[in-house]
Amino acid sequence: MALNRWEAIKKSLHFNNNEDRQEENADPLHKIRPLVTHLTSKLKMIPMGEKLAVDELMTGRVVQPPELPDVGASGNVVLRLAQPIPKQQNYKLFLDNWFTGVPLILTLAQQGIHCTGTVRGNRLPGVLMSDVELKRTGHGSFEQKIAVVGETILHVVKWYDNRSVTLLSDYIGASPVTEVERWDQKVITKVPCPAVVKEYNKNMGGVDLLP
């Protein structure tokens, strides 16, 4: 479609009456609110799987402050997305390291929603071996730490593949450890792979897979 034609269509495309817009507390999506409302109602009709993935975030205008300051802005995005998920039915969320954090996982655990996600090292300072230390132990090496917070068991696993990656989960840890094939100096070798890595890759559905 030519740019001129798109501009002409855009000028004539309206979903809402601009005269009805109230400047006080104006809805940033006022012009397309009926379309958004319609799409949301239809999307809610799609059957929800037990395992769900959240990845990628576009930062637009902030309409409202975070509901729970402890989980941060990214955590509150996940909490809003998780609102339709049935509570206390063992649904599972898979997150990338932009969203994953201990406060968020504990908050969702109280709702009966389990989480697994990659996590940034600065959110778990001093908990695990450094990247250099783990690399020295060899390809496929990993370290696991387990902590109990209230009624929630947290598993932290740091695994060294082509690079190190850290995962945090409240329902799965390193066991059972399986093997994956990797190239090593033009030869295929098998290296240990913690269960949480396999679970994460299986359920991110191609969104954000680990090496």
N, CA, C and O of each residue as an XYZ file, in Angstrom:
844
protein
N       0.844     -1.188      0.000
C       0.000      0.000      0.000
C       0.889      1.251      0.000
O       1.845      1.352      0.768
N       0.550      2.192     -0.875
C       1.318      3.427     -0.968
C       1.095      4.295      0.266
O       0.032      4.244      0.885
N       2.101      5.091      0.621
C       2.007      5.949      1.798
C       0.860      6.943      1.679
O       0.137      7.171      2.648
N       0.686      7.533      0.506
C      -0.387      8.518      0.322
C      -1.756      7.901      0.559
O      -2.636      8.525      1.153
N      -1.929      6.663      0.088
C      -3.223      5.997      0.286
C      -3.448      5.709      1.768
O      -4.552      5.886      2.282
N      -2.381      5.259      2.454
C      -2.502      4.991      3.889
C      -2.858      6.261      4.658
O      -3.689      6.219      5.565
N      -2.240      7.389      4.309
C      -2.542      8.652      4.979
C      -3.991      9.058      4.737
O      -4.648      9.578      5.639
N      -4.491      8.825      3.527
C      -5.885      9.174      3.220
C      -6.853      8.311      4.015
O      -7.860      8.805      4.523
N      -6.546      7.014      4.123
C      -7.400      6.113      4.902
C      -7.365      6.493      6.372
O      -8.400      6.493      7.038
N      -6.187      6.815      6.882
C      -6.047      7.143      8.302
C      -6.850      8.383      8.671
O      -7.406      8.456      9.767
N      -6.916      9.354      7.771
C      -7.679     10.569      8.049
C      -9.170     10.287      8.180
O      -9.882     10.987      8.899
N      -9.636      9.254      7.478
C     -11.069      8.943      7.478
C     -11.443      7.839      8.451
O     -12.622      7.519      8.604
N     -10.454      7.255      9.109
C     -10.711      6.111      9.981
C     -10.975      6.596     11.401
O     -10.084      7.142     12.051
N     -12.194      6.398     11.878
C     -12.564      6.836     13.228
C     -13.318      5.716     13.937
O     -14.152      5.039     13.336
N     -13.018      5.527     15.214
C     -13.717      4.540     16.033
C     -14.479      5.195     17.180
O     -15.247      4.530     17.876
N     -14.272      6.488     17.378
C     -14.891      7.163     18.511
C     -15.146      8.616     18.137
O     -14.538      9.149     17.208
N     -16.049      9.244     18.870
C     -16.390     10.645     18.632
C     -15.419     11.533     19.402
O     -15.391     11.506     20.632
N     -14.628     12.315     18.684
C     -13.652     13.178     19.348
C     -14.306     14.213     20.249
O     -13.690     14.665     21.215
N     -15.547     14.598     19.950
C     -16.226     15.612     20.753
C     -16.607     15.093     22.132
O     -16.858     15.878     23.047
N     -16.650     13.770     22.285
C     -17.006     13.187     23.584
C     -15.816     13.091     24.530
O     -15.973     12.741     25.700
N     -14.647     13.397     24.030
C     -13.449     13.240     24.858
C     -13.387     14.321     25.934
O     -13.548     15.507     25.649
N     -13.154     13.897     27.158
C     -12.999     14.817     28.276
C     -11.516     15.045     28.520
O     -10.745     14.099     28.678
N     -11.129     16.310     28.548
C      -9.710     16.625     28.699
C      -9.169     16.222     30.059
O      -8.012     15.819     30.170
N      -9.999     16.327     31.103
C      -9.557     15.902     32.425
C      -9.509     14.379     32.470
O     -10.473     13.696     32.124
N      -8.363     13.868     32.903
C      -8.168     12.416     32.968
C      -8.467     11.761     31.618
O      -9.072     10.691     31.551
N      -8.036     12.416     30.560
C      -8.336     11.924     29.213
C      -7.710     10.551     28.982
O      -6.585     10.281     29.402
N      -8.466      9.698     28.306
C      -7.987      8.364     27.961
C      -7.044      8.478     26.767
O      -7.472      8.922     25.702
N      -5.770      8.090     26.907
C      -4.843      8.184     25.767
C      -5.293      7.361     24.566
O      -4.897      7.639     23.434
N      -6.122      6.346     24.813
C      -6.596      5.482     23.727
C      -8.029      5.813     23.322
O      -8.724      4.977     22.743
N      -8.468      7.034     23.626
C      -9.864      7.406     23.362
C     -10.264      7.153     21.910
O     -11.356      6.648     21.648
N      -9.396      7.498     20.974
C      -9.759      7.398     19.563
C      -9.996      5.960     19.113
O     -10.749      5.722     18.168
N      -9.365      5.009     19.777
C      -9.535      3.609     19.382
C     -10.108      2.765     20.520
O     -10.081      1.537     20.450
N     -10.626      3.409     21.568
C     -11.116      2.659     22.726
C     -12.188      1.638     22.352
O     -12.109      0.511     22.841
N     -13.197      1.952     21.511
C     -14.190      0.927     21.144
C     -13.550     -0.295     20.484
O     -13.962     -1.428     20.734
N     -12.543     -0.061     19.642
C     -11.856     -1.177     18.987
C     -11.099     -2.011     20.014
O     -11.156     -3.241     19.980
N     -10.388     -1.347     20.929
C      -9.639     -2.061     21.963
C     -10.579     -2.874     22.840
O     -10.293     -4.028     23.157
N     -11.699     -2.274     23.232
C     -12.679     -2.972     24.075
C     -13.239     -4.199     23.370
O     -13.386     -5.260     23.976
N     -13.550     -4.047     22.083
C     -14.094     -5.171     21.308
C     -13.066     -6.294     21.184
O     -13.385     -7.463     21.400
N     -11.835     -5.933     20.836
C     -10.794     -6.953     20.690
C     -10.517     -7.658     22.010
O     -10.322     -8.873     22.041
N     -10.499     -6.893     23.100
C     -10.245     -7.487     24.414
C     -11.308     -8.511     24.773
O     -10.994     -9.588     25.280
N     -12.572     -8.176     24.510
C     -13.661     -9.106     24.832
C     -13.563    -10.380     24.005
O     -13.866    -11.465     24.500
N     -13.141    -10.257     22.749
C     -13.007    -11.435     21.892
C     -11.799    -12.280     22.291
O     -11.868    -13.509     22.295
N     -10.698    -11.619     22.625
C      -9.492    -12.351     23.013
C      -9.699    -13.131     24.303
O      -9.103    -14.192     24.492
N     -10.543    -12.609     25.194
C     -10.815    -13.307     26.447
C     -11.578    -14.613     26.223
O     -11.631    -15.467     27.108
N     -12.171    -14.765     25.029
C     -12.917    -15.980     24.717
C     -11.997    -17.124     24.286
O     -12.423    -18.278     24.239
N     -10.740    -16.808     23.972
C      -9.798    -17.850     23.561
C      -9.452    -18.715     24.770
O      -9.079    -18.174     25.811
N      -9.564    -20.039     24.668
C      -9.223    -20.908     25.808
C      -7.787    -20.669     26.268
O      -6.874    -20.546     25.452
N      -7.605    -20.606     27.571
C      -6.300    -20.319     28.147
C      -5.574    -21.609     28.486
O      -6.120    -22.471     29.174
N      -4.345    -21.743     28.003
C      -3.551    -22.914     28.329
C      -3.007    -22.840     29.738
O      -3.013    -21.780     30.364
N      -2.538    -23.966     30.232
C      -2.001    -24.012     31.597
C      -0.683    -23.263     31.709
O      -0.362    -22.723     32.768
N       0.091    -23.226     30.611
C       1.405    -22.593     30.635
C       1.412    -21.405     29.678
O       1.099    -21.543     28.496
N       1.774    -20.235     30.208
C       1.674    -18.983     29.471
C       3.007    -18.245     29.505
O       3.730    -18.307     30.499
N       3.329    -17.546     28.421
C       4.604    -16.828     28.335
C       4.370    -15.331     28.212
O       3.447    -14.887     27.530
N       5.215    -14.562     28.879
C       5.196    -13.102     28.789
C       6.588    -12.652     28.365
O       7.581    -12.979     29.015
N       6.650    -11.898     27.267
C       7.955    -11.433     26.797
C       7.772    -10.167     25.986
O       6.727     -9.961     25.369
N       8.781     -9.327     25.989
C       8.838     -8.068     25.253
C       7.878     -7.045     25.867
O       6.775     -7.378     26.301
N       8.335     -5.799     25.886
C       7.550     -4.729     26.495
C       7.816     -3.444     25.740
O       8.966     -3.046     25.554
N       6.733     -2.790     25.300
C       6.854     -1.470     24.702
C       6.469     -0.444     25.756
O       5.376     -0.510     26.318
N       7.347      0.488     26.022
C       7.069      1.503     27.027
C       6.414      2.696     26.355
O       7.032      3.372     25.533
N       5.166      2.952     26.705
C       4.452      4.105     26.187
C       4.238      5.116     27.290
O       5.084      5.270     28.170
N       3.116      5.801     27.248
C       2.812      6.775     28.285
C       2.323      6.062     29.538
O       1.548      5.109     29.459
N       2.775      6.524     30.678
C       2.346      5.934     31.938
C       1.017      6.555     32.325
O       0.940      7.749     32.613
N      -0.029      5.740     32.331
C      -1.366      6.233     32.636
C      -1.626      6.212     34.125
O      -2.322      7.085     34.643
N      -1.082      5.235     34.821
C      -1.335      5.105     36.246
C      -0.077      4.611     36.945
O       0.737      3.917     36.336
N       0.092      4.960     38.219
C       1.267      4.496     38.954
C       1.165      3.006     39.228
O       0.067      2.451     39.197
N       2.295      2.339     39.497
C       2.246      0.910     39.815
C       1.349      0.629     41.005
O       1.354      1.365     41.991
N       0.568     -0.460     40.900
C      -0.315     -0.813     42.006
C       0.476     -1.315     43.205
O       0.118     -1.035     44.349
N       1.560     -2.062     42.943
C       2.390     -2.611     44.020
C       3.826     -2.142     43.806
O       4.535     -2.704     42.971
N       4.266     -1.132     44.538
C       5.621     -0.602     44.335
C       6.716     -1.643     44.520
O       7.765     -1.543     43.884
N       6.499     -2.644     45.375
C       7.544     -3.632     45.662
C       7.952     -4.439     44.432
O       9.104     -4.859     44.328
N       7.027     -4.662     43.503
C       7.341     -5.494     42.338
C       7.836     -4.667     41.162
O       8.267     -5.232     40.156
N       7.785     -3.355     41.262
C       8.289     -2.499     40.199
C       7.329     -2.359     39.027
O       6.290     -3.017     38.971
N       7.697     -1.490     38.095
C       6.833     -1.222     36.947
C       6.647     -2.453     36.073
O       5.528     -2.758     35.658
N       7.745     -3.169     35.787
C       7.631     -4.357     34.932
C       6.818     -5.447     35.618
O       6.053     -6.156     34.964
N       6.981     -5.585     36.935
C       6.202     -6.578     37.673
C       4.721     -6.283     37.648
O       3.904     -7.200     37.571
N       4.362     -4.997     37.712
C       2.952     -4.632     37.667
C       2.339     -4.880     36.299
O       1.140     -5.134     36.190
N       3.163     -4.806     35.249
C       2.672     -5.182     33.919
C       2.244     -6.644     33.928
O       1.177     -6.986     33.418
N       3.075     -7.504     34.508
C       2.753     -8.932     34.587
C       1.505     -9.155     35.427
O       0.653     -9.964     35.060
N       1.383     -8.454     36.544
C       0.214     -8.630     37.408
C      -1.067     -8.233     36.687
O      -2.101     -8.880     36.855
N      -1.006     -7.168     35.883
C      -2.203     -6.774     35.132
C      -2.539     -7.815     34.064
O      -3.705     -8.154     33.863
N      -1.498     -8.323     33.377
C      -1.736     -9.352     32.364
C      -2.259    -10.641     32.987
O      -2.988    -11.396     32.344
N      -1.884    -10.891     34.240
C      -2.263    -12.142     34.911
C      -3.643    -12.086     35.549
O      -4.120    -13.094     36.071
N      -4.285    -10.941     35.518
C      -5.592    -10.821     36.172
C      -6.626    -11.838     35.681
O      -7.379    -12.367     36.498
N      -6.691    -12.132     34.367
C      -7.697    -13.116     33.920
C      -7.344    -14.567     34.249
O      -8.192    -15.447     34.102
N      -6.119    -14.834     34.688
C      -5.710    -16.216     34.952
C      -6.433    -16.742     36.188
O      -6.409    -16.089     37.231
N      -7.077    -17.911     36.095
C      -7.742    -18.490     37.274
C      -6.762    -18.668     38.424
O      -5.640    -19.137     38.234
N      -7.194    -18.293     39.599
C      -6.317    -18.349     40.771
C      -6.379    -19.722     41.436
O      -7.378    -20.436     41.346
N      -5.277    -20.069     42.107
C      -5.161    -21.315     42.872
C      -5.432    -22.562     42.029
O      -5.969    -23.549     42.531
N      -5.060    -22.514     40.744
C      -5.247    -23.674     39.871
C      -3.942    -24.098     39.189
O      -3.954    -24.807     38.183
N      -2.824    -23.651     39.754
C      -1.499    -24.093     39.300
C      -1.182    -23.728     37.852
O      -0.497    -24.478     37.155
N      -1.677    -22.581     37.402
C      -1.230    -22.084     36.101
C       0.223    -21.644     36.225
O       0.691    -21.310     37.313
N       0.930    -21.649     35.098
C       2.363    -21.357     35.124
C       2.712    -20.260     34.121
O       2.302    -20.304     32.961
N       3.472    -19.283     34.590
C       3.922    -18.177     33.758
C       5.421    -18.298     33.494
O       6.190    -18.671     34.380
N       5.824    -17.979     32.263
C       7.235    -17.979     31.892
C       7.611    -16.568     31.450
O       6.959    -15.980     30.588
N       8.677    -16.033     32.055
C       9.028    -14.629     31.883
C      10.482    -14.477     31.444
O      11.305    -15.363     31.677
N      10.793    -13.339     30.804
C      12.197    -13.055     30.524
C      12.761    -12.192     31.650
O      12.051    -11.847     32.594
N      14.047    -11.848     31.540
C      14.695    -11.204     32.681
C      14.284     -9.758     32.910
O      14.672     -9.165     33.917
N      13.509     -9.176     32.003
C      12.978     -7.835     32.247
C      11.924     -7.865     33.350
O      11.775     -6.905     34.106
N      11.199     -8.973     33.432
C      10.083     -9.066     34.369
C      10.417     -9.828     35.651
O       9.908     -9.485     36.718
N      11.257    -10.849     35.564
C      11.434    -11.787     36.674
C      12.118    -11.145     37.872
O      13.142    -10.474     37.738
N      11.535    -11.363     39.039
C      12.119    -10.901     40.294
C      11.463    -11.625     41.454
O      10.346    -12.126     41.326
N      12.144    -11.681     42.572
C      11.620    -12.401     43.737
C      10.284    -11.830     44.217
O       9.362    -12.612     44.449
N      10.126    -10.502     44.379
C       8.837     -9.972     44.856
C       7.663    -10.359     43.957
O       6.581    -10.673     44.452
N       7.875    -10.336     42.626
C       6.797    -10.700     41.702
C       6.423    -12.163     41.855
O       5.239    -12.496     41.919
N       7.416    -13.040     41.915
C       7.132    -14.472     42.035
C       6.404    -14.771     43.338
O       5.489    -15.595     43.358
N       6.794    -14.117     44.420
C       6.120    -14.339     45.704
C       4.685    -13.832     45.662
O       3.788    -14.457     46.228
N       4.463    -12.703     44.996
C       3.103    -12.154     44.878
C       2.204    -13.092     44.084
O       1.069    -13.350     44.484
N       2.703    -13.606     42.959
C       1.909    -14.527     42.146
C       1.716    -15.866     42.846
O       0.678    -16.506     42.684
N       2.706    -16.292     43.622
C       2.576    -17.555     44.358
C       1.416    -17.493     45.344
O       0.745    -18.499     45.576
N       1.174    -16.324     45.923
C       0.046    -16.165     46.834
C      -1.287    -16.348     46.113
O      -2.298    -16.680     46.734
N      -1.280    -16.127     44.790
C      -2.492    -16.312     43.988
C      -2.572    -17.716     43.394
O      -3.512    -18.039     42.668
N      -1.582    -18.541     43.707
C      -1.577    -19.896     43.168
C      -1.108    -19.969     41.735
O      -1.415    -20.931     41.031
N      -0.352    -18.947     41.281
C       0.198    -18.929     39.925
C       1.705    -19.116     40.030
O       2.388    -18.318     40.674
N       2.228    -20.167     39.401
C       3.659    -20.459     39.469
C       4.418    -19.695     38.385
O       3.849    -19.335     37.354
N       5.695    -19.454     38.626
C       6.522    -18.688     37.688
C       7.877    -19.338     37.476
O       8.445    -19.957     38.376
N       8.376    -19.180     36.259
C       9.751    -19.538     35.920
C      10.265    -18.481     34.959
O       9.582    -18.123     33.999
N      11.469    -17.979     35.215
C      11.990    -16.962     34.316
C      13.478    -16.762     34.456
O      14.074    -17.090     35.482
N      14.074    -16.218     33.406
C      15.462    -15.795     33.506
C      15.507    -14.552     34.384
O      14.565    -13.759     34.398
N      16.593    -14.386     35.107
C      16.676    -13.268     36.053
C      18.046    -12.611     35.943
O      19.054    -13.287     35.738
N      18.072    -11.314     36.080
C      19.326    -10.568     36.018
C      20.118    -10.768     37.305
O      19.559    -10.842     38.399
N      21.434    -10.854     37.139
C      22.297    -11.117     38.282
C      22.204    -10.073     39.369
O      22.354    -10.395     40.547
N      21.953     -8.798     38.992
C      21.898     -7.749     40.008
C      20.642     -7.823     40.867
O      20.519     -7.095     41.852
N      19.709     -8.701     40.499
C      18.531     -8.901     41.345
C      18.758    -10.003     42.373
O      17.925    -10.227     43.251
N      19.895    -10.688     42.257
C      20.265    -11.726     43.229
C      21.739    -11.544     43.597
O      22.535    -12.463     43.404
N      22.111    -10.389     44.117
C      23.531    -10.107     44.361
C      24.143    -11.022     45.416
O      23.577    -11.225     46.490
N      25.315    -11.570     45.086
C      26.055    -12.372     46.041
C      25.497    -13.745     46.324
O      25.967    -14.427     47.235
N      24.499    -14.169     45.560
C      23.852    -15.457     45.827
C      24.600    -16.605     45.160
O      24.754    -17.676     45.747
N      25.066    -16.379     43.925
C      25.652    -17.465     43.135
C      27.095    -17.157     42.740
O      27.588    -16.046     42.933
N      27.751    -18.162     42.187
C      29.110    -18.001     41.673
C      29.131    -16.947     40.568
O      28.130    -16.731     39.884
N      30.274    -16.298     40.401
C      30.419    -15.337     39.315
C      30.502    -16.079     37.980
O      30.724    -17.290     37.943
N      30.322    -15.340     36.892
C      30.415    -15.950     35.566
C      31.783    -16.589     35.347
O      31.883    -17.681     34.789
N      32.828    -15.904     35.787
C      34.194    -16.412     35.603
C      34.394    -17.716     36.372
O      34.972    -18.667     35.846
N      33.917    -17.760     37.608
C      34.069    -18.966     38.428
C      33.324    -20.146     37.822
O      33.836    -21.265     37.794
N      32.107    -19.891     37.334
C      31.308    -20.974     36.760
C      31.920    -21.469     35.456
O      31.903    -22.668     35.180
N      32.458    -20.559     34.655
C      33.074    -20.941     33.383
C      34.276    -21.849     33.607
O      34.533    -22.757     32.816
N      35.008    -21.600     34.683
C      36.187    -22.417     34.978
C      35.827    -23.874     35.256
O      36.640    -24.768     35.021
N      34.628    -24.116     35.749
C      34.231    -25.481     36.095
C      33.823    -26.293     34.870
O      33.628    -27.504     34.971
N      33.689    -25.635     33.704
C      33.453    -26.387     32.475
C      32.091    -26.149     31.848
O      31.161    -25.659     32.488
N      32.003    -26.513     30.571
C      30.782    -26.366     29.786
C      29.667    -27.227     30.377
O      29.871    -28.415     30.629
N      28.503    -26.643     30.596
C      27.385    -27.381     31.167
C      27.340    -27.352     32.681
O      26.445    -27.945     33.284
N      28.290    -26.671     33.305
C      28.295    -26.588     34.769
C      27.126    -25.733     35.254
O      26.670    -24.828     34.555
N      26.656    -26.030     36.443
C      25.576    -25.219     37.010
C      25.679    -25.203     38.531
O      26.320    -26.056     39.144
N      25.034    -24.214     39.109
C      24.945    -24.101     40.561
C      23.494    -23.841     40.926
O      22.800    -23.096     40.235
N      23.037    -24.448     42.004
C      21.653    -24.273     42.442
C      21.614    -23.846     43.908
O      22.371    -24.348     44.739
N      20.723    -22.917     44.199
C      20.439    -22.518     45.573
C      18.924    -22.586     45.772
O      18.150    -22.277     44.867
N      18.524    -22.991     46.962
C      17.100    -23.101     47.293
C      16.822    -22.279     48.542
O      17.568    -22.346     49.519
N      15.752    -21.510     48.503
C      15.351    -20.701     49.654
C      13.861    -20.883     49.893
O      13.086    -21.049     48.951
N      13.472    -20.850     51.146
C      12.059    -20.955     51.519
C      11.620    -19.612     52.080
O      12.174    -19.126     53.066
N      10.621    -19.019     51.442
C      10.075    -17.738     51.888
C       8.599    -17.952     52.191
O       7.785    -18.087     51.278
N       8.258    -17.983     53.466
C       6.885    -18.304     53.834
C       6.557    -19.719     53.416
O       7.199    -20.669     53.864
N       5.555    -19.864     52.556
C       5.168    -21.180     52.057
C       5.691    -21.430     50.644
O       5.337    -22.429     50.019
N       6.526    -20.533     50.144
C       7.026    -20.637     48.773
C       8.478    -21.096     48.756
O       9.321    -20.548     49.466
N       8.761    -22.105     47.939
C      10.128    -22.597     47.758
C      10.681    -22.005     46.460
O      10.122    -22.221     45.385
N      11.776    -21.263     46.568
C      12.395    -20.638     45.402
C      13.641    -21.415     44.983
O      14.512    -21.704     45.803
N      13.712    -21.748     43.699
C      14.875    -22.432     43.129
C      15.624    -21.441     42.241
O      15.039    -20.862     41.325
N      16.901    -21.246     42.505
C      17.748    -20.398     41.667
C      18.825    -21.278     41.044
O      19.591    -21.928     41.755
N      18.880    -21.297     39.727
C      19.850    -22.141     39.016
C      20.632    -21.276     38.035
O      20.049    -20.583     37.201
N      21.948    -21.323     38.142
C      22.820    -20.632     37.188
C      23.556    -21.691     36.377
O      24.223    -22.563     36.932
N      23.425    -21.603     35.061
C      23.958    -22.634     34.159
C      24.899    -21.988     33.157
O      24.609    -20.914     32.629
N      26.022    -22.636     32.896
C      26.960    -22.116     31.902
C      26.887    -22.952     30.637
O      27.232    -24.133     30.631
N      26.425    -22.306     29.552
C      26.408    -22.944     28.239
C      27.420    -22.190     27.377
O      28.615    -22.222     27.672
N      26.974    -21.519     26.329
C      27.880    -20.631     25.600
C      28.151    -19.371     26.416
O      29.164    -18.697     26.229
N      27.255    -19.080     27.295
C      27.380    -18.008     28.272
C      26.570    -18.429     29.486
O      25.853    -19.428     29.442
N      26.678    -17.684     30.553
C      25.935    -18.059     31.758
C      24.527    -17.486     31.710
O      24.300    -16.411     31.155
N      23.596    -18.208     32.291
C      22.215    -17.756     32.390
C      21.686    -18.191     33.747
O      21.991    -19.285     34.223
N      20.895    -17.329     34.362
C      20.330    -17.619     35.681
C      18.816    -17.681     35.583
O      18.188    -16.809     34.984
N      18.235    -18.714     36.175
C      16.783    -18.876     36.169
C      16.263    -18.961     37.592
O      16.929    -19.475     38.491
N      15.059    -18.446     37.772
C      14.394    -18.434     39.073
C      13.015    -19.054     38.906
O      12.282    -18.693     37.986
N      12.656    -19.981     39.782
C      11.367    -20.660     39.687
C      10.858    -21.002     41.076
O      11.635    -21.185     42.013
N       9.543    -21.084     41.192
C       8.966    -21.490     42.477
C       8.380    -22.900     42.419
O       7.653    -23.316     43.321
N       8.708    -23.644     41.331
C       8.172    -25.010     41.280
C       9.113    -26.030     40.640
O       8.839    -27.229     40.696
N      10.209    -25.588     40.037
C      11.131    -26.533     39.408
C      12.564    -26.036     39.579
O      12.835    -24.837     39.521
N      13.482    -26.997     39.794
C      14.889    -26.651     39.985
C      15.773    -27.350     38.975
O      15.403    -27.490     37.809
N      16.942    -27.790     39.417
C      17.907    -28.417     38.511
C      17.565    -29.865     38.186
O      17.880    -30.340     37.095
N      16.941    -30.557     39.092
C      16.654    -31.989     38.903
C      15.308    -32.213     38.228
O      14.353    -31.480     38.485
N      15.230    -33.232     37.357
C      16.312    -34.136     36.939
C      17.194    -33.494     35.873
O      16.699    -32.799     34.985
N      18.491    -33.728     35.964
C      19.446    -33.177     35.000
C      19.521    -34.102     33.785
O      19.742    -35.305     33.926
N      19.339    -33.539     32.604
C      19.454    -34.305     31.364
C      20.696    -33.822     30.605
O      21.523    -33.095     31.157
N      20.820    -34.226     29.349
C      21.962    -33.809     28.540
C      21.488    -33.180     27.237
O      20.461    -33.569     26.680
N      22.248    -32.209     26.764
C      21.989    -31.596     25.460
C      23.273    -31.654     24.645
O      24.372    -31.696     25.198
N      23.120    -31.655     23.323
C      24.290    -31.736     22.445
C      24.803    -30.343     22.102
O      24.028    -29.437     21.796
N      26.110    -30.189     22.158
C      26.753    -28.924     21.832
C      28.012    -29.177     21.001
O      28.672    -30.204     21.153
N      28.335    -28.227     20.120
C      29.575    -28.311     19.349
C      30.730    -27.837     20.218
O      30.649    -26.785     20.853
N      31.799    -28.613     20.243
C      32.995    -28.244     20.992
C      34.215    -28.572     20.140
O      34.616    -29.730     20.027
N      34.800    -27.531     19.540
C      35.956    -27.715     18.663
C      35.659    -28.722     17.551
O      36.395    -29.688     17.347
N      34.558    -28.467     16.840
C      34.125    -29.246     15.680
C      33.684    -30.669     16.034
O      33.554    -31.520     15.153
N      33.461    -30.915     17.295
C      32.983    -32.230     17.740
C      31.725    -32.033     18.583
O      31.672    -31.142     19.431
N      30.712    -32.872     18.344
C      29.487    -32.793     19.139
C      29.709    -33.499     20.469
O      30.090    -34.669     20.511
N      29.467    -32.783     21.535
C      29.579    -33.366     22.870
C      28.263    -33.189     23.614
O      27.435    -32.355     23.246
N      28.083    -33.974     24.652
C      26.889    -33.857     25.481
C      27.258    -33.173     26.793
O      28.241    -33.529     27.442
N      26.446    -32.179     27.169
C      26.706    -31.439     28.405
C      25.459    -31.491     29.281
O      24.348    -31.610     28.763
N      25.625    -31.404     30.595
C      24.472    -31.432     31.502
C      23.552    -30.234     31.273
O      24.004    -29.132     30.962
N      22.261    -30.474     31.433
C      21.260    -29.414     31.281
C      20.240    -29.527     32.411
O      19.522    -30.524     32.477
N      20.153    -28.542     33.301
C      19.188    -28.586     34.405
C      17.746    -28.610     33.899
O      17.446    -28.086     32.827
N      16.870    -29.219     34.676
C      15.464    -29.362     34.286
C      14.792    -28.017     34.052
O      13.960    -27.893     33.154
N      15.142    -27.003     34.851
C      14.481    -25.706     34.722
C      14.799    -25.061     33.374
O      13.965    -24.337     32.830
N      15.993    -25.312     32.825
C      16.347    -24.779     31.507
C      15.487    -25.432     30.429
O      14.963    -24.755     29.544
N      15.349    -26.740     30.512
C      14.527    -27.471     29.547
C      13.071    -27.022     29.622
O      12.415    -26.849     28.595
N      12.574    -26.834     30.834
C      11.189    -26.386     31.029
C      10.977    -24.993     30.453
O       9.959    -24.726     29.814
N      11.927    -24.121     30.677
C      11.831    -22.751     30.170
C      11.809    -22.734     28.640
O      10.945    -22.097     28.038
N      12.748    -23.428     28.019
C      12.812    -23.455     26.558
C      11.576    -24.088     25.937
O      11.110    -23.653     24.884
N      11.056    -25.101     26.584
C       9.884    -25.801     26.061
C       8.654    -24.914     26.057
O       7.817    -25.020     25.161
N       8.535    -24.040     27.049
C       7.284    -23.307     27.229
C       7.333    -21.839     26.850
O       6.301    -21.169     26.861
N       8.513    -21.320     26.513
C       8.542    -19.962     25.971
C       8.023    -19.950     24.535
O       7.777    -18.887     23.965
N       7.859    -21.136     23.959
C       7.193    -21.239     22.663
C       7.874    -20.468     21.549
O       7.203    -19.947     20.658
N       9.195    -20.389     21.586
C       9.908    -19.678     20.531
C      10.012    -18.189     20.761
O      10.577    -17.473     19.934
N       9.465    -17.699     21.894
C       9.481    -16.259     22.148
C      10.879    -15.785     22.498
O      11.378    -14.832     21.898
N      11.517    -16.435     23.456
C      12.829    -15.988     23.929
C      13.587    -17.186     24.483
O      13.702    -17.345     25.698
N      14.100    -18.022     23.600
C      14.736    -19.255     24.027
C      16.187    -19.032     24.421
O      16.852    -18.123     23.923
N      16.665    -19.881     25.327
C      18.058    -19.825     25.742
C      18.920    -20.519     24.703
O      18.403    -21.294     23.899
N      20.233    -20.259     24.699
C      21.115    -20.908     23.721
C      21.047    -22.417     23.843
O      21.723    -23.127     23.099
